[in-house]
Every structure is written in C-alpha cells, then in structure tokens.
C-alpha cells in the first residue's frame, strides 16, 4: 500500500511543480491587488467571457448531437465497413490544427485559393 503512495507522489509532485504552480503564479500576478481582484477583472471582461462560454457550450452540444448517434451506430450495430468508418471519423483528430489551417488557406485565400479560382474572384476571403 505504501508503494502506491510513493509511486503517486513521484508522478504527482513533478506535475504540480511544472504545470500547476506556474499557472497559479501567473494568475496571482496577473490578477493581483493592482487590478482589484478577480471579480473586477471578470466583470470588466464579461462580454468575452459570455461569448466564450456560449461558443463552447454550443460546440459541445453540436458534438454531442452528432457524436452520440454516430457512436451508437458504429459500436452497437453490425454496420458493414465499420472499421473503415471508425478510422475515417477518427482521422481528423490525428491531423494537427496547423495542417488544417494551411489547408483552409490554400482553399480559400483571396488571391490563390482553389475555391476562388473555381468559383470566381473574391467569393471567399480568409
């Protein structure tokens, strides 16, 4: 039993020292006595906070509405080509966001995007 606690401490102490402590120190410095505390900062930036919460809740609801039926279909039924569909729907999470951004730029940039070349000038403007 004692070995488990030692193993947990060996894993948890570096995590706290290198991840949690710097973030807490940054928050304490950034939202210190000079700004009047956390409440005044949050109230001054309430529009950004409300927008962020709304977008994140909307994205969560959208992902749940699409993902739950898809998960039921793929993992609880005897769908043909189930393995191929699983790989196809998992693949976007394996591609880095930088690659997705470069792809969108090559598709919809105002001067050299492939979609603007096909559809005419200035249809998309990233």
C-alpha positions as CSV (number, residue, x, y, z in Angstrom):
1,X,0.0,0.0,0.0
2,X,2.8,2.4,0.8
3,X,4.4,1.7,-2.6
4,X,1.3,3.0,-4.3
5,X,1.5,6.3,-2.4
6,X,5.2,6.7,-3.2
7,X,4.5,6.0,-6.9
8,X,1.7,8.5,-6.9
9,X,3.9,11.1,-5.2
10,X,6.7,10.5,-7.8
11,X,4.2,11.2,-10.5
12,X,2.2,14.0,-8.9
13,X,4.9,16.2,-7.4
14,X,6.6,17.0,-10.8
15,X,3.2,17.5,-12.4
16,X,2.4,20.1,-9.7
17,X,5.8,21.8,-9.8
18,X,6.0,22.1,-13.6
19,X,2.3,22.5,-14.6
20,X,0.1,23.7,-11.8
21,X,2.4,26.0,-9.8
22,X,3.5,28.2,-12.8
23,X,-0.2,28.7,-13.9
24,X,-1.3,29.6,-10.4
25,X,1.7,32.0,-10.1
26,X,0.8,33.6,-13.4
27,X,-2.9,34.0,-12.3
28,X,-1.9,35.5,-9.0
29,X,0.5,38.0,-10.6
30,X,-1.9,38.9,-13.5
31,X,-5.0,39.3,-11.3
32,X,-3.3,40.8,-8.2
33,X,-4.0,43.6,-5.9
34,X,-3.3,46.2,-8.6
35,X,-6.5,45.1,-10.6
36,X,-8.7,44.9,-7.5
37,X,-9.1,41.1,-7.6
38,X,-10.6,38.5,-9.8
39,X,-14.2,39.8,-9.6
40,X,-13.4,43.2,-11.2
41,X,-11.4,41.6,-14.0
42,X,-14.2,39.1,-14.8
43,X,-16.8,41.9,-14.7
44,X,-14.8,44.1,-17.0
45,X,-14.4,41.3,-19.5
46,X,-17.9,39.9,-19.1
47,X,-18.7,40.1,-22.9
48,X,-15.7,38.0,-23.8
49,X,-16.5,35.5,-21.1
50,X,-20.1,35.2,-22.1
51,X,-19.1,34.8,-25.8
52,X,-16.5,32.1,-24.9
53,X,-19.0,30.2,-22.7
54,X,-21.7,30.4,-25.4
55,X,-19.5,29.2,-28.1
56,X,-18.0,26.4,-26.0
57,X,-21.5,25.2,-24.9
58,X,-22.8,25.3,-28.5
59,X,-19.8,23.4,-29.8
60,X,-20.3,20.8,-27.0
61,X,-24.0,20.4,-27.8
62,X,-23.3,20.1,-31.5
63,X,-20.6,17.5,-30.9
64,X,-22.9,15.5,-28.6
65,X,-25.8,15.6,-31.1
66,X,-23.6,14.3,-33.9
67,X,-21.3,12.0,-31.9
68,X,-23.8,10.1,-29.8
69,X,-25.8,8.7,-32.7
70,X,-22.6,8.0,-34.7
71,X,-21.1,6.2,-31.7
72,X,-24.2,4.1,-31.3
73,X,-24.3,3.3,-35.0
74,X,-20.6,2.4,-35.2
75,X,-20.1,0.5,-32.0
76,X,-23.5,-1.0,-31.1
77,X,-24.7,-2.2,-34.6
78,X,-23.4,-4.6,-37.1
79,X,-22.6,-2.0,-39.7
80,X,-20.7,-3.1,-42.8
81,X,-17.3,-1.4,-43.2
82,X,-17.5,-0.4,-39.5
83,X,-13.7,-0.4,-39.2
84,X,-13.3,1.9,-42.2
85,X,-15.9,4.3,-40.9
86,X,-14.2,4.3,-37.4
87,X,-10.8,5.3,-39.0
88,X,-12.5,7.8,-41.2
89,X,-14.2,9.6,-38.3
90,X,-11.2,9.4,-36.0
91,X,-8.6,10.7,-38.6
92,X,-9.4,14.4,-38.3
93,X,-8.4,14.4,-34.6
94,X,-5.0,13.0,-35.6
95,X,-4.2,15.8,-38.1
96,X,-2.6,18.9,-36.4
97,X,-4.5,22.1,-36.4
98,X,-1.7,23.8,-38.3
99,X,-2.2,21.5,-41.2
100,X,-6.0,22.2,-41.2
101,X,-5.3,25.9,-41.2
102,X,-2.8,25.6,-44.1
103,X,-5.4,23.6,-46.0
104,X,-8.1,26.2,-45.5
105,X,-5.7,28.9,-46.6
106,X,-4.9,27.0,-49.8
107,X,-8.6,26.5,-50.4
108,X,-10.0,30.0,-49.6
109,X,-7.2,32.5,-49.8
110,X,-8.4,35.6,-51.7
111,X,-5.8,35.6,-54.5
112,X,-4.6,32.0,-54.9
113,X,-7.2,29.8,-53.2
114,X,-8.5,26.9,-55.3
115,X,-12.2,27.7,-54.4
116,X,-11.8,31.3,-55.6
117,X,-10.2,30.1,-58.8
118,X,-13.1,27.7,-59.5
119,X,-15.9,29.9,-58.4
120,X,-14.6,33.3,-59.4
121,X,-12.7,36.0,-57.7
122,X,-13.4,37.2,-54.2
123,X,-16.0,34.6,-53.2
124,X,-14.0,33.6,-50.1
125,X,-11.7,35.8,-48.3
126,X,-9.6,34.4,-45.4
